[in-house]
Amino acid sequence: MRPSVVLDMKRSAVREAVGRFRAANPRVFGSVLHGTARDGRDLDLLVDG
């Protein structure tokens, strides 16, 4: 499964975790950001704490 698909499926879980841990500004970087992600690859997220 492509990381971008996983992100779409888990978007609400990411938002919930950001709120629970008092983080802010979740961002995607790496291959998903650049549109070069492939099946089975990782999903890079950066949040401000």
PLY file of the C-alpha trace (Angstrom):
ply
format ascii 1.0
element vertex 49
property float x
property float y
property float z
element edge 48
property int vertex1
property int vertex2
end_header
0.00 0.00 0.00
1.30 3.46 -0.86
2.15 5.72 2.10
-0.14 8.45 0.75
-3.08 6.02 0.89
-2.19 5.09 4.47
-2.04 8.77 5.38
-5.52 9.31 3.94
-6.80 6.33 5.95
-5.11 7.39 9.20
-5.44 11.17 8.97
-7.85 11.35 11.92
-5.53 9.19 14.06
-2.63 11.53 13.30
-4.73 14.54 14.31
-5.83 12.78 17.50
-2.23 11.94 18.44
-1.13 15.52 17.75
-3.82 16.79 20.11
-3.20 14.18 22.78
0.51 14.90 22.98
0.08 18.68 22.69
2.02 18.78 19.46
1.23 21.09 16.55
1.64 21.59 12.84
1.92 18.01 11.52
3.69 17.92 8.16
4.59 15.27 5.62
8.06 15.21 4.08
10.15 12.87 1.99
8.88 10.76 -0.88
5.18 11.37 -0.13
5.69 15.12 -0.33
7.57 14.79 -3.62
5.12 12.29 -5.13
7.69 9.52 -5.48
6.42 7.17 -2.76
6.08 3.47 -3.59
4.18 0.58 -2.06
5.58 -0.62 1.24
7.68 2.47 1.92
7.65 4.56 5.10
5.64 7.69 5.79
7.67 10.63 7.11
5.83 12.96 9.51
7.22 15.97 11.34
5.36 17.68 14.20
6.21 20.63 16.43
6.27 19.82 20.13
0 1
1 2
2 3
3 4
4 5
5 6
6 7
7 8
8 9
9 10
10 11
11 12
12 13
13 14
14 15
15 16
16 17
17 18
18 19
19 20
20 21
21 22
22 23
23 24
24 25
25 26
26 27
27 28
28 29
29 30
30 31
31 32
32 33
33 34
34 35
35 36
36 37
37 38
38 39
39 40
40 41
41 42
42 43
43 44
44 45
45 46
46 47
47 48
